[in-house]
Amino acid sequence: MSQASSQTKKILLLDDDKFLLDMYSIKFSGAGYEVKTADASDVALKILRDGYDPTVMLVDILMPKNVGGLEFLDQVRTEKLAPHATTIILTNQGSSEDVGQAKKLNVDGYIVKATTIPSDVLKEVENIQTSRKS
């Protein structure tokens, strides 16, 4: 593997809101990430099962059409998909119960969308990744 490809940052974005997927896609692409998006948990699972190995996974909790984000992460852990990915919840659900459930799944970070603009989400993701490596 060449040095450049081992340095490529890859992100999988899981959110049912297509506008947010597009917005975060542009933001992370501009920061040098290879971006894959999924608007449903089953789509994200297929991407991972097909061999995509992201550096980061940003996961929304509420997914009205199907399996929610926490159930998605539980499945990812069970199948040992993306074992090295920094996993971050990006949601509007900020209750202590939601945070507690996410912690049980060993997420690396928790960002509340409503209080964070996209450029700050990018900074926070990079901060979480840096602190996870050290």
Chimera marker file (.cmm) of the C-alpha trace (Angstrom):
<marker_set name="trace">
<marker id="1" x="0.000" y="0.000" z="0.000" r="1" g="1" b="0" radius="0.5"/>
<marker id="2" x="1.389" y="3.374" z="-0.919" r="1" g="1" b="0" radius="0.5"/>
<marker id="3" x="1.964" y="6.008" z="1.736" r="1" g="1" b="0" radius="0.5"/>
<marker id="4" x="-0.728" y="8.269" z="0.237" r="1" g="1" b="0" radius="0.5"/>
<marker id="5" x="-3.472" y="5.646" z="0.291" r="1" g="1" b="0" radius="0.5"/>
<marker id="6" x="-2.718" y="4.704" z="3.885" r="1" g="1" b="0" radius="0.5"/>
<marker id="7" x="-3.147" y="8.379" z="4.798" r="1" g="1" b="0" radius="0.5"/>
<marker id="8" x="-6.535" y="8.745" z="3.073" r="1" g="1" b="0" radius="0.5"/>
<marker id="9" x="-9.234" y="9.692" z="5.544" r="1" g="1" b="0" radius="0.5"/>
<marker id="10" x="-12.516" y="7.932" z="4.850" r="1" g="1" b="0" radius="0.5"/>
<marker id="11" x="-15.853" y="8.776" z="6.402" r="1" g="1" b="0" radius="0.5"/>
<marker id="12" x="-19.194" y="7.034" z="6.379" r="1" g="1" b="0" radius="0.5"/>
<marker id="13" x="-22.114" y="9.374" z="7.091" r="1" g="1" b="0" radius="0.5"/>
<marker id="14" x="-25.402" y="7.798" z="8.205" r="1" g="1" b="0" radius="0.5"/>
<marker id="15" x="-28.373" y="10.172" z="8.403" r="1" g="1" b="0" radius="0.5"/>
<marker id="16" x="-31.902" y="10.037" z="7.001" r="1" g="1" b="0" radius="0.5"/>
<marker id="17" x="-31.788" y="13.764" z="6.120" r="1" g="1" b="0" radius="0.5"/>
<marker id="18" x="-30.487" y="14.061" z="2.538" r="1" g="1" b="0" radius="0.5"/>
<marker id="19" x="-29.850" y="17.806" z="2.907" r="1" g="1" b="0" radius="0.5"/>
<marker id="20" x="-27.573" y="17.194" z="5.897" r="1" g="1" b="0" radius="0.5"/>
<marker id="21" x="-25.831" y="14.308" z="4.106" r="1" g="1" b="0" radius="0.5"/>
<marker id="22" x="-25.077" y="16.628" z="1.175" r="1" g="1" b="0" radius="0.5"/>
<marker id="23" x="-23.929" y="19.455" z="3.430" r="1" g="1" b="0" radius="0.5"/>
<marker id="24" x="-21.615" y="17.264" z="5.526" r="1" g="1" b="0" radius="0.5"/>
<marker id="25" x="-20.410" y="15.493" z="2.380" r="1" g="1" b="0" radius="0.5"/>
<marker id="26" x="-19.238" y="18.806" z="0.919" r="1" g="1" b="0" radius="0.5"/>
<marker id="27" x="-17.649" y="19.867" z="4.221" r="1" g="1" b="0" radius="0.5"/>
<marker id="28" x="-15.705" y="16.607" z="4.716" r="1" g="1" b="0" radius="0.5"/>
<marker id="29" x="-14.744" y="16.262" z="1.024" r="1" g="1" b="0" radius="0.5"/>
<marker id="30" x="-13.288" y="19.759" z="1.188" r="1" g="1" b="0" radius="0.5"/>
<marker id="31" x="-11.190" y="18.650" z="4.164" r="1" g="1" b="0" radius="0.5"/>
<marker id="32" x="-9.688" y="15.756" z="2.208" r="1" g="1" b="0" radius="0.5"/>
<marker id="33" x="-12.008" y="12.924" z="3.211" r="1" g="1" b="0" radius="0.5"/>
<marker id="34" x="-13.265" y="10.227" z="0.893" r="1" g="1" b="0" radius="0.5"/>
<marker id="35" x="-16.989" y="10.352" z="1.703" r="1" g="1" b="0" radius="0.5"/>
<marker id="36" x="-19.653" y="7.636" z="1.527" r="1" g="1" b="0" radius="0.5"/>
<marker id="37" x="-23.199" y="8.455" z="2.587" r="1" g="1" b="0" radius="0.5"/>
<marker id="38" x="-26.159" y="6.318" z="3.578" r="1" g="1" b="0" radius="0.5"/>
<marker id="39" x="-29.707" y="7.490" z="4.289" r="1" g="1" b="0" radius="0.5"/>
<marker id="40" x="-30.672" y="4.207" z="5.960" r="1" g="1" b="0" radius="0.5"/>
<marker id="41" x="-28.965" y="1.709" z="8.250" r="1" g="1" b="0" radius="0.5"/>
<marker id="42" x="-29.319" y="-1.181" z="5.807" r="1" g="1" b="0" radius="0.5"/>
<marker id="43" x="-27.558" y="0.892" z="3.116" r="1" g="1" b="0" radius="0.5"/>
<marker id="44" x="-24.705" y="1.694" z="5.541" r="1" g="1" b="0" radius="0.5"/>
<marker id="45" x="-24.402" y="-1.971" z="6.549" r="1" g="1" b="0" radius="0.5"/>
<marker id="46" x="-24.177" y="-2.992" z="2.879" r="1" g="1" b="0" radius="0.5"/>
<marker id="47" x="-21.400" y="-0.424" z="2.290" r="1" g="1" b="0" radius="0.5"/>
<marker id="48" x="-19.441" y="-1.848" z="5.234" r="1" g="1" b="0" radius="0.5"/>
<marker id="49" x="-20.142" y="-5.484" z="4.340" r="1" g="1" b="0" radius="0.5"/>
<marker id="50" x="-18.910" y="-4.747" z="0.807" r="1" g="1" b="0" radius="0.5"/>
<marker id="51" x="-15.510" y="-3.884" z="2.284" r="1" g="1" b="0" radius="0.5"/>
<marker id="52" x="-15.539" y="-0.138" z="2.897" r="1" g="1" b="0" radius="0.5"/>
<marker id="53" x="-13.259" y="0.515" z="5.874" r="1" g="1" b="0" radius="0.5"/>
<marker id="54" x="-13.886" y="4.072" z="7.082" r="1" g="1" b="0" radius="0.5"/>
<marker id="55" x="-11.578" y="6.056" z="9.311" r="1" g="1" b="0" radius="0.5"/>
<marker id="56" x="-14.658" y="7.715" z="10.830" r="1" g="1" b="0" radius="0.5"/>
<marker id="57" x="-18.350" y="6.872" z="11.077" r="1" g="1" b="0" radius="0.5"/>
<marker id="58" x="-20.807" y="9.679" z="11.849" r="1" g="1" b="0" radius="0.5"/>
<marker id="59" x="-24.124" y="8.134" z="12.870" r="1" g="1" b="0" radius="0.5"/>
<marker id="60" x="-27.523" y="9.684" z="13.560" r="1" g="1" b="0" radius="0.5"/>
<marker id="61" x="-29.626" y="7.965" z="16.223" r="1" g="1" b="0" radius="0.5"/>
<marker id="62" x="-33.114" y="8.574" z="14.838" r="1" g="1" b="0" radius="0.5"/>
<marker id="63" x="-33.725" y="6.769" z="11.572" r="1" g="1" b="0" radius="0.5"/>
<marker id="64" x="-37.502" y="6.767" z="11.029" r="1" g="1" b="0" radius="0.5"/>
<marker id="65" x="-37.613" y="4.358" z="8.093" r="1" g="1" b="0" radius="0.5"/>
<marker id="66" x="-35.802" y="1.433" z="9.646" r="1" g="1" b="0" radius="0.5"/>
<marker id="67" x="-33.164" y="0.402" z="12.156" r="1" g="1" b="0" radius="0.5"/>
<marker id="68" x="-31.954" y="3.290" z="14.319" r="1" g="1" b="0" radius="0.5"/>
<marker id="69" x="-28.353" y="4.420" z="14.682" r="1" g="1" b="0" radius="0.5"/>
<marker id="70" x="-27.709" y="2.678" z="17.987" r="1" g="1" b="0" radius="0.5"/>
<marker id="71" x="-29.069" y="-0.616" z="16.626" r="1" g="1" b="0" radius="0.5"/>
<marker id="72" x="-26.920" y="-0.066" z="13.528" r="1" g="1" b="0" radius="0.5"/>
<marker id="73" x="-23.813" y="0.340" z="15.723" r="1" g="1" b="0" radius="0.5"/>
<marker id="74" x="-24.726" y="-2.755" z="17.703" r="1" g="1" b="0" radius="0.5"/>
<marker id="75" x="-24.902" y="-4.705" z="14.420" r="1" g="1" b="0" radius="0.5"/>
<marker id="76" x="-21.572" y="-3.224" z="13.252" r="1" g="1" b="0" radius="0.5"/>
<marker id="77" x="-19.958" y="-4.352" z="16.527" r="1" g="1" b="0" radius="0.5"/>
<marker id="78" x="-21.552" y="-7.820" z="16.321" r="1" g="1" b="0" radius="0.5"/>
<marker id="79" x="-20.285" y="-8.348" z="12.755" r="1" g="1" b="0" radius="0.5"/>
<marker id="80" x="-16.913" y="-6.730" z="13.565" r="1" g="1" b="0" radius="0.5"/>
<marker id="81" x="-17.295" y="-4.267" z="10.679" r="1" g="1" b="0" radius="0.5"/>
<marker id="82" x="-15.094" y="-1.146" z="10.566" r="1" g="1" b="0" radius="0.5"/>
<marker id="83" x="-13.146" y="-2.249" z="13.677" r="1" g="1" b="0" radius="0.5"/>
<marker id="84" x="-10.695" y="0.666" z="13.539" r="1" g="1" b="0" radius="0.5"/>
<marker id="85" x="-13.173" y="3.447" z="12.765" r="1" g="1" b="0" radius="0.5"/>
<marker id="86" x="-13.622" y="6.377" z="15.092" r="1" g="1" b="0" radius="0.5"/>
<marker id="87" x="-17.352" y="6.216" z="15.814" r="1" g="1" b="0" radius="0.5"/>
<marker id="88" x="-19.218" y="9.427" z="16.547" r="1" g="1" b="0" radius="0.5"/>
<marker id="89" x="-22.905" y="9.980" z="17.162" r="1" g="1" b="0" radius="0.5"/>
<marker id="90" x="-24.213" y="13.081" z="15.345" r="1" g="1" b="0" radius="0.5"/>
<marker id="91" x="-27.800" y="13.605" z="16.413" r="1" g="1" b="0" radius="0.5"/>
<marker id="92" x="-30.367" y="15.968" z="17.850" r="1" g="1" b="0" radius="0.5"/>
<marker id="93" x="-30.997" y="13.482" z="20.663" r="1" g="1" b="0" radius="0.5"/>
<marker id="94" x="-29.117" y="14.847" z="23.641" r="1" g="1" b="0" radius="0.5"/>
<marker id="95" x="-30.812" y="13.153" z="26.584" r="1" g="1" b="0" radius="0.5"/>
<marker id="96" x="-28.649" y="11.470" z="29.187" r="1" g="1" b="0" radius="0.5"/>
<marker id="97" x="-30.374" y="8.176" z="28.305" r="1" g="1" b="0" radius="0.5"/>
<marker id="98" x="-29.305" y="8.481" z="24.637" r="1" g="1" b="0" radius="0.5"/>
<marker id="99" x="-25.759" y="9.436" z="25.625" r="1" g="1" b="0" radius="0.5"/>
<marker id="100" x="-25.645" y="6.517" z="28.067" r="1" g="1" b="0" radius="0.5"/>
<marker id="101" x="-26.814" y="4.031" z="25.421" r="1" g="1" b="0" radius="0.5"/>
<marker id="102" x="-24.189" y="5.347" z="23.000" r="1" g="1" b="0" radius="0.5"/>
<marker id="103" x="-21.444" y="4.995" z="25.638" r="1" g="1" b="0" radius="0.5"/>
<marker id="104" x="-22.422" y="1.349" z="26.158" r="1" g="1" b="0" radius="0.5"/>
<marker id="105" x="-21.581" y="0.853" z="22.468" r="1" g="1" b="0" radius="0.5"/>
<marker id="106" x="-18.138" y="2.416" z="23.021" r="1" g="1" b="0" radius="0.5"/>
<marker id="107" x="-18.636" y="5.405" z="20.769" r="1" g="1" b="0" radius="0.5"/>
<marker id="108" x="-15.716" y="7.808" z="20.629" r="1" g="1" b="0" radius="0.5"/>
<marker id="109" x="-17.759" y="10.997" z="20.589" r="1" g="1" b="0" radius="0.5"/>
<marker id="110" x="-21.236" y="12.501" z="20.754" r="1" g="1" b="0" radius="0.5"/>
<marker id="111" x="-22.191" y="15.690" z="18.896" r="1" g="1" b="0" radius="0.5"/>
<marker id="112" x="-25.609" y="17.364" z="19.091" r="1" g="1" b="0" radius="0.5"/>
<marker id="113" x="-26.488" y="18.695" z="15.617" r="1" g="1" b="0" radius="0.5"/>
<marker id="114" x="-28.789" y="21.479" z="16.762" r="1" g="1" b="0" radius="0.5"/>
<marker id="115" x="-26.003" y="23.235" z="18.660" r="1" g="1" b="0" radius="0.5"/>
<marker id="116" x="-23.137" y="22.651" z="16.207" r="1" g="1" b="0" radius="0.5"/>
<marker id="117" x="-22.564" y="24.223" z="12.782" r="1" g="1" b="0" radius="0.5"/>
<marker id="118" x="-21.002" y="22.002" z="10.074" r="1" g="1" b="0" radius="0.5"/>
<marker id="119" x="-17.522" y="23.535" z="10.277" r="1" g="1" b="0" radius="0.5"/>
<marker id="120" x="-17.550" y="22.909" z="14.037" r="1" g="1" b="0" radius="0.5"/>
<marker id="121" x="-18.683" y="19.312" z="13.424" r="1" g="1" b="0" radius="0.5"/>
<marker id="122" x="-15.627" y="18.853" z="11.197" r="1" g="1" b="0" radius="0.5"/>
<marker id="123" x="-13.339" y="20.351" z="13.875" r="1" g="1" b="0" radius="0.5"/>
<marker id="124" x="-14.918" y="18.207" z="16.593" r="1" g="1" b="0" radius="0.5"/>
<marker id="125" x="-14.529" y="15.034" z="14.488" r="1" g="1" b="0" radius="0.5"/>
<marker id="126" x="-10.854" y="15.838" z="13.914" r="1" g="1" b="0" radius="0.5"/>
<marker id="127" x="-10.368" y="16.565" z="17.653" r="1" g="1" b="0" radius="0.5"/>
<marker id="128" x="-12.020" y="13.276" z="18.645" r="1" g="1" b="0" radius="0.5"/>
<marker id="129" x="-9.846" y="11.398" z="16.141" r="1" g="1" b="0" radius="0.5"/>
<marker id="130" x="-6.680" y="13.049" z="17.403" r="1" g="1" b="0" radius="0.5"/>
<marker id="131" x="-7.471" y="12.331" z="21.045" r="1" g="1" b="0" radius="0.5"/>
<marker id="132" x="-8.358" y="8.722" z="20.179" r="1" g="1" b="0" radius="0.5"/>
<marker id="133" x="-4.944" y="8.170" z="18.541" r="1" g="1" b="0" radius="0.5"/>
<marker id="134" x="-2.997" y="9.530" z="21.507" r="1" g="1" b="0" radius="0.5"/>
<link id1="1" id2="2" r="1" g="1" b="0" radius="0.2"/>
<link id1="2" id2="3" r="1" g="1" b="0" radius="0.2"/>
<link id1="3" id2="4" r="1" g="1" b="0" radius="0.2"/>
<link id1="4" id2="5" r="1" g="1" b="0" radius="0.2"/>
<link id1="5" id2="6" r="1" g="1" b="0" radius="0.2"/>
<link id1="6" id2="7" r="1" g="1" b="0" radius="0.2"/>
<link id1="7" id2="8" r="1" g="1" b="0" radius="0.2"/>
<link id1="8" id2="9" r="1" g="1" b="0" radius="0.2"/>
<link id1="9" id2="10" r="1" g="1" b="0" radius="0.2"/>
<link id1="10" id2="11" r="1" g="1" b="0" radius="0.2"/>
<link id1="11" id2="12" r="1" g="1" b="0" radius="0.2"/>
<link id1="12" id2="13" r="1" g="1" b="0" radius="0.2"/>
<link id1="13" id2="14" r="1" g="1" b="0" radius="0.2"/>
<link id1="14" id2="15" r="1" g="1" b="0" radius="0.2"/>
<link id1="15" id2="16" r="1" g="1" b="0" radius="0.2"/>
<link id1="16" id2="17" r="1" g="1" b="0" radius="0.2"/>
<link id1="17" id2="18" r="1" g="1" b="0" radius="0.2"/>
<link id1="18" id2="19" r="1" g="1" b="0" radius="0.2"/>
<link id1="19" id2="20" r="1" g="1" b="0" radius="0.2"/>
<link id1="20" id2="21" r="1" g="1" b="0" radius="0.2"/>
<link id1="21" id2="22" r="1" g="1" b="0" radius="0.2"/>
<link id1="22" id2="23" r="1" g="1" b="0" radius="0.2"/>
<link id1="23" id2="24" r="1" g="1" b="0" radius="0.2"/>
<link id1="24" id2="25" r="1" g="1" b="0" radius="0.2"/>
<link id1="25" id2="26" r="1" g="1" b="0" radius="0.2"/>
<link id1="26" id2="27" r="1" g="1" b="0" radius="0.2"/>
<link id1="27" id2="28" r="1" g="1" b="0" radius="0.2"/>
<link id1="28" id2="29" r="1" g="1" b="0" radius="0.2"/>
<link id1="29" id2="30" r="1" g="1" b="0" radius="0.2"/>
<link id1="30" id2="31" r="1" g="1" b="0" radius="0.2"/>
<link id1="31" id2="32" r="1" g="1" b="0" radius="0.2"/>
<link id1="32" id2="33" r="1" g="1" b="0" radius="0.2"/>
<link id1="33" id2="34" r="1" g="1" b="0" radius="0.2"/>
<link id1="34" id2="35" r="1" g="1" b="0" radius="0.2"/>
<link id1="35" id2="36" r="1" g="1" b="0" radius="0.2"/>
<link id1="36" id2="37" r="1" g="1" b="0" radius="0.2"/>
<link id1="37" id2="38" r="1" g="1" b="0" radius="0.2"/>
<link id1="38" id2="39" r="1" g="1" b="0" radius="0.2"/>
<link id1="39" id2="40" r="1" g="1" b="0" radius="0.2"/>
<link id1="40" id2="41" r="1" g="1" b="0" radius="0.2"/>
<link id1="41" id2="42" r="1" g="1" b="0" radius="0.2"/>
<link id1="42" id2="43" r="1" g="1" b="0" radius="0.2"/>
<link id1="43" id2="44" r="1" g="1" b="0" radius="0.2"/>
<link id1="44" id2="45" r="1" g="1" b="0" radius="0.2"/>
<link id1="45" id2="46" r="1" g="1" b="0" radius="0.2"/>
<link id1="46" id2="47" r="1" g="1" b="0" radius="0.2"/>
<link id1="47" id2="48" r="1" g="1" b="0" radius="0.2"/>
<link id1="48" id2="49" r="1" g="1" b="0" radius="0.2"/>
<link id1="49" id2="50" r="1" g="1" b="0" radius="0.2"/>
<link id1="50" id2="51" r="1" g="1" b="0" radius="0.2"/>
<link id1="51" id2="52" r="1" g="1" b="0" radius="0.2"/>
<link id1="52" id2="53" r="1" g="1" b="0" radius="0.2"/>
<link id1="53" id2="54" r="1" g="1" b="0" radius="0.2"/>
<link id1="54" id2="55" r="1" g="1" b="0" radius="0.2"/>
<link id1="55" id2="56" r="1" g="1" b="0" radius="0.2"/>
<link id1="56" id2="57" r="1" g="1" b="0" radius="0.2"/>
<link id1="57" id2="58" r="1" g="1" b="0" radius="0.2"/>
<link id1="58" id2="59" r="1" g="1" b="0" radius="0.2"/>
<link id1="59" id2="60" r="1" g="1" b="0" radius="0.2"/>
<link id1="60" id2="61" r="1" g="1" b="0" radius="0.2"/>
<link id1="61" id2="62" r="1" g="1" b="0" radius="0.2"/>
<link id1="62" id2="63" r="1" g="1" b="0" radius="0.2"/>
<link id1="63" id2="64" r="1" g="1" b="0" radius="0.2"/>
<link id1="64" id2="65" r="1" g="1" b="0" radius="0.2"/>
<link id1="65" id2="66" r="1" g="1" b="0" radius="0.2"/>
<link id1="66" id2="67" r="1" g="1" b="0" radius="0.2"/>
<link id1="67" id2="68" r="1" g="1" b="0" radius="0.2"/>
<link id1="68" id2="69" r="1" g="1" b="0" radius="0.2"/>
<link id1="69" id2="70" r="1" g="1" b="0" radius="0.2"/>
<link id1="70" id2="71" r="1" g="1" b="0" radius="0.2"/>
<link id1="71" id2="72" r="1" g="1" b="0" radius="0.2"/>
<link id1="72" id2="73" r="1" g="1" b="0" radius="0.2"/>
<link id1="73" id2="74" r="1" g="1" b="0" radius="0.2"/>
<link id1="74" id2="75" r="1" g="1" b="0" radius="0.2"/>
<link id1="75" id2="76" r="1" g="1" b="0" radius="0.2"/>
<link id1="76" id2="77" r="1" g="1" b="0" radius="0.2"/>
<link id1="77" id2="78" r="1" g="1" b="0" radius="0.2"/>
<link id1="78" id2="79" r="1" g="1" b="0" radius="0.2"/>
<link id1="79" id2="80" r="1" g="1" b="0" radius="0.2"/>
<link id1="80" id2="81" r="1" g="1" b="0" radius="0.2"/>
<link id1="81" id2="82" r="1" g="1" b="0" radius="0.2"/>
<link id1="82" id2="83" r="1" g="1" b="0" radius="0.2"/>
<link id1="83" id2="84" r="1" g="1" b="0" radius="0.2"/>
<link id1="84" id2="85" r="1" g="1" b="0" radius="0.2"/>
<link id1="85" id2="86" r="1" g="1" b="0" radius="0.2"/>
<link id1="86" id2="87" r="1" g="1" b="0" radius="0.2"/>
<link id1="87" id2="88" r="1" g="1" b="0" radius="0.2"/>
<link id1="88" id2="89" r="1" g="1" b="0" radius="0.2"/>
<link id1="89" id2="90" r="1" g="1" b="0" radius="0.2"/>
<link id1="90" id2="91" r="1" g="1" b="0" radius="0.2"/>
<link id1="91" id2="92" r="1" g="1" b="0" radius="0.2"/>
<link id1="92" id2="93" r="1" g="1" b="0" radius="0.2"/>
<link id1="93" id2="94" r="1" g="1" b="0" radius="0.2"/>
<link id1="94" id2="95" r="1" g="1" b="0" radius="0.2"/>
<link id1="95" id2="96" r="1" g="1" b="0" radius="0.2"/>
<link id1="96" id2="97" r="1" g="1" b="0" radius="0.2"/>
<link id1="97" id2="98" r="1" g="1" b="0" radius="0.2"/>
<link id1="98" id2="99" r="1" g="1" b="0" radius="0.2"/>
<link id1="99" id2="100" r="1" g="1" b="0" radius="0.2"/>
<link id1="100" id2="101" r="1" g="1" b="0" radius="0.2"/>
<link id1="101" id2="102" r="1" g="1" b="0" radius="0.2"/>
<link id1="102" id2="103" r="1" g="1" b="0" radius="0.2"/>
<link id1="103" id2="104" r="1" g="1" b="0" radius="0.2"/>
<link id1="104" id2="105" r="1" g="1" b="0" radius="0.2"/>
<link id1="105" id2="106" r="1" g="1" b="0" radius="0.2"/>
<link id1="106" id2="107" r="1" g="1" b="0" radius="0.2"/>
<link id1="107" id2="108" r="1" g="1" b="0" radius="0.2"/>
<link id1="108" id2="109" r="1" g="1" b="0" radius="0.2"/>
<link id1="109" id2="110" r="1" g="1" b="0" radius="0.2"/>
<link id1="110" id2="111" r="1" g="1" b="0" radius="0.2"/>
<link id1="111" id2="112" r="1" g="1" b="0" radius="0.2"/>
<link id1="112" id2="113" r="1" g="1" b="0" radius="0.2"/>
<link id1="113" id2="114" r="1" g="1" b="0" radius="0.2"/>
<link id1="114" id2="115" r="1" g="1" b="0" radius="0.2"/>
<link id1="115" id2="116" r="1" g="1" b="0" radius="0.2"/>
<link id1="116" id2="117" r="1" g="1" b="0" radius="0.2"/>
<link id1="117" id2="118" r="1" g="1" b="0" radius="0.2"/>
<link id1="118" id2="119" r="1" g="1" b="0" radius="0.2"/>
<link id1="119" id2="120" r="1" g="1" b="0" radius="0.2"/>
<link id1="120" id2="121" r="1" g="1" b="0" radius="0.2"/>
<link id1="121" id2="122" r="1" g="1" b="0" radius="0.2"/>
<link id1="122" id2="123" r="1" g="1" b="0" radius="0.2"/>
<link id1="123" id2="124" r="1" g="1" b="0" radius="0.2"/>
<link id1="124" id2="125" r="1" g="1" b="0" radius="0.2"/>
<link id1="125" id2="126" r="1" g="1" b="0" radius="0.2"/>
<link id1="126" id2="127" r="1" g="1" b="0" radius="0.2"/>
<link id1="127" id2="128" r="1" g="1" b="0" radius="0.2"/>
<link id1="128" id2="129" r="1" g="1" b="0" radius="0.2"/>
<link id1="129" id2="130" r="1" g="1" b="0" radius="0.2"/>
<link id1="130" id2="131" r="1" g="1" b="0" radius="0.2"/>
<link id1="131" id2="132" r="1" g="1" b="0" radius="0.2"/>
<link id1="132" id2="133" r="1" g="1" b="0" radius="0.2"/>
<link id1="133" id2="134" r="1" g="1" b="0" radius="0.2"/>
</marker_set>
